Amino acid sequence: MHKDGKQYFDSYIKQKFCCPFRTSKDDSLCPCNHEKYFNGKKNRGCVKYITIGTDYRSSINRDSIFFKKIYSLRTESERYNSRWKNLNTEQAYVRNINSVTNLNTIGHICLLTVAIAAIKSGCVDKYKSLSGFRRTA
């Protein structure tokens, strides 16, 4: 079944799905020999409607490959942000924007250095935290 448009109402959205062979003239194309396909009309085949709420979170297809790739990037960035938070850089003790930029650069270099050192030393499970890597040394 292919998507064939939406109808928008106040509290819900109606998604239309229809047979991919609905405009064909050949009767042998229907793979499941559905009784609605052989009706002799111009547009034939099944038409189904699905009601979707107006909440966009419920309309996301969480089984799609695109969603899984984006979600894995999101969780990866959240893990990095939690490691960044452990460096206590939320309140800068300097006032100049260049100094803040330099402190942030040093913080990122520190996190990346810990990850590289943990991987090169064979402690792959310890690359997420400085304290965990320090305990193995």
ZIZI-V182478 format. One record per pair of residues at least 24 apart in sequence whose ideal C-beta (glycine too) atoms are under 8 Angstrom apart, sorted by sequence separation. I is the first residue (numbers start at 1). J is the second residue. D is the distance in Angstrom with one decimal. If there is no record, write none. Layout:
I|J|D ; I|J|D
//
This chain:
21|45|6.0 ; 84|108|7.9 ; 87|111|7.5 ; 18|43|8.0 ; 19|44|7.4 ; 22|47|8.0 ; 19|45|2.7 ; 18|45|6.4 ; 19|46|5.0 ; 84|111|6.7 ; 18|46|6.9 ; 19|47|7.4 ; 83|111|5.8 ; 18|47|4.8 ; 17|47|7.2 ; 18|48|7.7 ; 16|47|6.7 ; 17|48|4.8 ; 80|111|7.3 ; 16|48|7.7 ; 17|49|7.4 ; 16|49|5.7 ; 17|50|6.8 ; 15|49|6.8 ; 14|49|5.3 ; 15|50|4.7 ; 14|50|7.5 ; 15|51|7.8 ; 14|51|5.9 ; 15|52|5.6 ; 13|51|7.5 ; 14|52|7.5 ; 12|51|5.2 ; 13|52|4.4 ; 12|52|6.5 ; 13|53|7.5 ; 12|53|5.8 ; 13|54|6.4 ; 11|53|7.7 ; 12|54|6.3 ; 4|47|7.8 ; 11|54|6.4 ; 86|129|7.0 ; 86|130|7.5 ; 1|46|7.0 ; 83|128|6.3 ; 13|59|7.5 ; 83|129|6.6 ; 1|48|6.5 ; 79|128|7.1
//
